[in-house]
Amino acid sequence: MPKVTETYSDSLMGFTLPARDALGRAVRLDDVVDVILSAHAYPPAVTRLLGEALVIAALIGGTINKGDGQMTLQAQAKGGAVRLLVCDYRGGELRGYADFDAEQVLDLGPEPGLAALFGTGHLAITFDMNDERGRYQGIVPLDGESLSAACESYFVQSQQLPTLIRTAVTSGVDGTRAGGILIQHMPQGEVGRERLHVRLDHPQWAHVAILGGSVRDEELLDPDLSMEAIVWRLFHEEEEVRVMEGQPLSRGCRCTAEHYETVISRFAKEELDEMRNDEGKILVDCAFCSQVFTLGA
């Protein structure tokens, strides 16, 4: 592996395995996930769920070049303790929020599964691109044991692209740490070559998936272990491993009074009057950062 500056916390790193037609990304969140979680008093089960969702949002959103658009991951359900979970990624900025029934969550025990948390529902992954691609979305059921499994299904069903996602989240007195890795086949469409993603059992992919799936939670979470070191441990016997320079991540709630003033300016005067409180003000509560903005004179 070429000598590079190593990547640790609150960063996203990409890599490729050229001989195996595979690409991947690895991420670890420390301060970023703590800042996002601090906006609300999330119970442990929801903390782990939202931590996993933020990792996935970074791994999937990392496919977007800075300034090119936004990726949003949204899970909606009914009959479970969690009613809504939403995260998005834009230009290295992450934000996330979960709406839940606190009493139901407490009744579920320490480590509830996906079905217990959500009941029945669906997962939507949406890309809003600032180019000719515009907006496109894929939707899959909230099936499987984890959000990671549901996202793997999204790539298979919506893009016919074999994908492996592994995540880990831990919380304690020192805060929350989360990490993950995503590995995919690179579609091949050159003349005379098979499109590898058409075959989900392709031997190249099976080999990569076995190696990638062997990553341990403690490796993904270890703040002293660089992401380059994780990838090297998994794939050091490969012909070539290429890593990209790590990209910093930050909490990116984009709410401002100016933004909301622009939004409400689109409403008719009668609608604005109905929004006002007894003092003639309009209060807007940002679910992502838990700030309340006072608008209007």
C-alpha positions in Angstrom: 0.0 0.0 0.0 1.5 3.4 -0.9 2.4 5.7 2.0 -0.5 8.1 2.8 -1.6 10.4 5.6 -3.7 8.1 7.8 -7.4 8.7 8.4 -8.9 8.5 11.9 -12.0 10.0 13.5 -14.8 12.1 11.9 -13.6 11.2 8.4 -14.6 9.3 5.3 -12.0 7.4 3.3 -12.5 5.7 -0.1 -10.5 2.7 -1.5 -10.5 0.4 -4.5 -9.4 -3.2 -5.3 -8.8 -2.9 -9.0 -8.1 -6.6 -9.6 -11.4 -7.5 -7.9 -13.5 -4.8 -9.6 -14.5 -3.5 -6.2 -14.6 -0.2 -4.5 -15.3 0.8 -0.9 -15.6 3.5 1.7 -14.8 3.5 5.5 -16.0 6.0 8.1 -15.6 6.6 11.8 -17.7 9.2 13.7 -16.8 10.5 17.2 -17.4 14.2 18.0 -19.8 14.5 15.0 -22.2 11.8 16.1 -22.1 13.2 19.7 -23.0 16.7 18.6 -25.9 15.4 16.5 -27.2 13.2 19.2 -26.9 15.9 21.8 -29.9 17.8 20.3 -32.3 15.3 21.8 -32.5 13.0 24.8 -32.3 9.7 22.9 -32.6 6.4 24.8 -29.8 3.9 24.2 -31.7 1.8 21.5 -32.5 5.0 19.5 -28.9 6.2 20.0 -27.6 3.1 18.4 -30.1 3.2 15.6 -29.4 6.8 14.7 -25.7 6.3 15.0 -25.9 3.4 12.5 -28.0 5.6 10.2 -25.5 8.4 10.3 -22.7 6.0 9.4 -24.7 4.6 6.5 -25.6 8.2 5.3 -21.8 9.0 5.2 -20.9 5.8 3.4 -23.6 6.2 0.7 -23.5 10.0 0.5 -19.8 9.8 0.0 -20.4 8.9 -3.6 -21.4 12.5 -4.2 -18.7 15.0 -5.0 -18.7 18.1 -2.9 -21.3 20.6 -4.2 -23.0 18.1 -6.5 -26.0 17.4 -4.3 -27.5 15.7 -1.3 -28.3 12.2 -0.2 -31.2 11.6 2.2 -31.9 8.4 4.0 -35.4 8.2 5.5 -37.2 5.4 7.3 -40.9 5.8 8.0 -43.0 3.2 9.8 -46.1 2.5 11.9 -46.8 0.1 14.7 -43.3 0.4 16.1 -41.5 2.6 18.7 -39.8 4.7 16.1 -42.1 6.6 13.8 -39.5 8.5 11.7 -35.8 8.4 11.2 -34.0 10.8 8.7 -30.4 11.5 8.0 -28.8 13.4 5.1 -25.3 14.1 3.7 -24.2 17.1 1.7 -20.6 18.1 1.0 -19.2 16.3 4.0 -21.9 17.6 6.4 -24.2 15.2 8.2 -27.4 15.7 10.2 -30.0 13.3 11.6 -33.1 13.0 13.7 -35.4 10.3 15.0 -39.0 10.7 16.2 -40.0 7.9 18.7 -42.4 6.9 21.4 -40.3 6.9 24.6 -42.5 4.5 26.5 -42.6 2.0 23.7 -38.8 2.1 23.4 -38.3 1.4 27.1 -40.6 -1.6 26.8 -38.5 -3.1 24.1 -35.5 -4.0 26.2 -31.8 -3.1 25.7 -31.2 -4.3 22.1 -34.4 -4.5 20.1 -34.4 -5.6 16.5 -35.4 -3.6 13.4 -38.9 -5.0 13.4 -39.5 -4.2 17.0 -38.3 -0.6 16.5 -40.2 0.2 13.4 -43.0 -2.3 13.0 -43.9 -2.1 9.3 -42.5 0.5 7.1 -40.1 1.4 4.3 -36.7 2.9 3.7 -36.2 5.6 1.1 -32.8 6.7 -0.3 -33.0 9.9 -2.3 -30.4 11.7 -4.3 -31.0 15.3 -5.1 -28.3 16.2 -7.7 -27.3 19.6 -9.0 -26.9 18.4 -12.6 -28.8 16.7 -15.4 -29.5 13.7 -13.1 -31.9 15.7 -11.0 -33.7 13.8 -8.3 -34.0 10.0 -8.0 -35.1 7.7 -5.3 -35.2 4.0 -4.4 -37.6 2.5 -1.8 -37.3 -0.9 -0.1 -39.2 -2.5 2.9 -37.7 -2.2 6.3 -36.8 -5.9 6.4 -33.9 -7.7 7.8 -32.1 -7.4 11.1 -30.6 -4.0 10.7 -30.7 -0.7 8.7 -27.5 -2.0 7.0 -29.3 -5.1 5.7 -32.2 -2.9 4.4 -29.7 -0.7 2.6 -27.9 -3.7 1.0 -31.4 -4.7 -0.3 -31.8 -1.3 -1.8 -28.6 -1.6 -3.8 -29.5 -5.1 -5.1 -33.1 -4.2 -5.9 -32.7 -0.6 -7.2 -29.3 -0.8 -8.8 -28.6 -4.5 -9.2 -25.3 -3.8 -7.4 -23.9 -6.3 -4.9 -23.1 -4.4 -1.7 -21.7 -5.2 1.7 -22.3 -2.8 4.6 -20.9 -3.4 8.1 -21.5 -0.9 11.0 -20.8 -0.7 14.7 -22.0 1.7 17.4 -21.0 2.0 21.0 -22.1 4.4 23.8 -20.8 5.1 27.2 -19.8 7.8 29.7 -17.3 9.1 27.2 -20.0 9.5 24.5 -20.9 7.7 21.3 -18.6 6.3 18.6 -19.7 4.8 15.4 -18.0 3.3 12.4 -18.6 1.4 9.2 -17.4 0.1 5.9 -19.2 -0.3 2.6 -17.9 -2.4 -0.3 -19.4 -2.8 -3.8 -18.8 -4.3 -7.2 -17.8 -1.7 -9.8 -20.1 -2.2 -12.8 -18.2 -3.0 -15.9 -19.8 -2.1 -19.3 -16.9 -2.1 -21.7 -17.5 -3.9 -25.0 -16.8 -7.6 -24.7 -16.8 -7.7 -20.9 -19.5 -9.1 -18.6 -21.4 -6.6 -16.5 -20.3 -8.0 -13.1 -23.2 -6.6 -11.1 -25.7 -8.8 -13.1 -24.3 -11.9 -11.3 -24.7 -11.6 -7.6 -22.7 -14.8 -7.1 -19.7 -13.7 -9.2 -16.6 -15.3 -7.7 -14.7 -12.0 -7.6 -17.5 -10.5 -5.5 -17.9 -13.6 -3.3 -14.1 -13.4 -2.5 -14.3 -9.7 -1.6 -17.5 -10.1 0.4 -16.0 -12.9 2.6 -12.9 -10.8 3.4 -14.9 -7.6 4.0 -17.4 -9.3 6.1 -14.7 -10.5 8.5 -14.2 -7.0 9.9 -14.8 -6.8 13.6 -16.8 -4.2 15.5 -13.8 -3.3 17.7 -11.7 -2.5 14.5 -14.4 -0.2 13.2 -14.6 1.6 16.6 -11.0 1.7 17.6 -9.9 5.4 17.6 -6.3 4.5 17.5 -6.7 2.3 14.4 -6.7 4.2 11.1 -9.1 3.3 8.3 -6.1 2.6 6.1 -5.0 0.0 8.6 -8.5 -1.6 8.7 -8.5 -1.9 4.9 -5.0 -3.3 4.8 -5.9 -5.9 7.4 -8.8 -7.0 5.3 -7.2 -7.0 1.9 -3.4 -7.1 2.3 -3.1 -10.2 0.2 -4.7 -8.6 -2.8 -2.7 -7.7 -5.8 -3.3 -3.9 -5.3 -5.1 -1.8 -2.8 -5.6 1.9 -3.6 -6.7 4.4 -1.0 -7.9 7.9 -1.4 -7.2 10.8 0.9 -9.6 10.9 3.8 -12.3 13.6 3.8 -13.3 15.4 7.0 -16.9 15.2 8.2 -18.9 17.6 10.3 -22.4 18.2 11.7 -24.2 20.2 9.2 -27.7 21.4 10.3 -28.4 24.2 7.8 -31.2 25.9 9.7 -31.1 29.7 10.0 -33.6 32.4 10.7 -32.9 33.7 7.2 -33.7 30.3 5.6 -37.0 30.0 7.4 -37.9 33.7 6.6 -37.5 32.7 2.9 -39.6 29.6 3.4 -42.5 31.4 5.1 -42.4 34.2 2.6 -44.1 31.9 0.1 -47.2 31.6 2.2 -50.3 33.8 1.8 -50.9 36.5 4.4 -53.9 34.6 5.8 -51.8 31.5 6.3 -49.1 33.5 8.0 -51.6 35.0 10.4 -52.8 31.6 11.4 -49.2 30.6 12.3 -48.6 33.5 14.6 -48.8 33.2 18.4 -50.4 35.7 20.8 -47.4 38.0 20.5 -47.6 38.0 16.7 -44.5 35.9 16.2 -44.1 32.7 14.2 -42.1 30.0 16.0 -40.2 27.4 13.9 -38.7 24.4 15.7 -35.8 22.6 13.9 -36.1 18.9 14.6 -32.5 18.3 13.6 -30.8 20.7 16.1 -33.7 21.4 18.5 -33.4 25.2 18.1 -36.5 27.4 18.0 -36.4 30.3 15.6 -38.7 33.4 16.1 -39.8 34.9 12.9 -41.9 37.8 11.7 -42.6 41.2 13.3 
